[in-house]
Amino acid sequence: MSGTGLVSIHVPADVAETISNDGFFPAVDPNEARKAERITDTITPERLVYALANAMMSANLTLDEWKQTQIADGYASLADVPDIAIGGVKRKHRLYLRAVYALAHADLIERYPDYSLTPAGERKSAVVTLAGDDHYRNAHWALSDIVGKSRTTVELI
């Protein structure tokens, strides 16, 4: 552990492939996803690509009606949809990637719950489950922001 209080993680060598998308939504770079989500080398490149591809399909399905409206309005891709840019990247593009990354990370946490534990096992699996739920929430919010819906989360008690 460094003096900053952050746990040092090893990020593996880059994955050679970028995952192509449907032509409307952007391709996803597993290397960028790994860095953004701090996914360690415990998750193999193949598992990461698999989780990201499934997350892309899920996000695309959720956004399909919105996408069809954009195409009907004359926008051939997400990049063509008018939007503000932050740091040179359009907001909806960033939101799409956030949703995909969060969905993939939540899936990885659920399928490999021990991968995000510290080597000493200091965290409990309940904490990891909460982290997965947090990723699903972030994905839901990003997808809602893209289509312009409110960020309502309802939970049964």
PyMOL commands that set and color helices and strands:
alter all, ss='L'
color gray80, all
select helices_A, chain A and resi 30-37+45-62+64-72+78-80+91-111+113-116+125-147
alter helices_A, ss='H'
color red, helices_A
select strands_A, chain A and resi 85-86+89-90
alter strands_A, ss='S'
color yellow, strands_A
deselect
rebuild
show_as cartoon
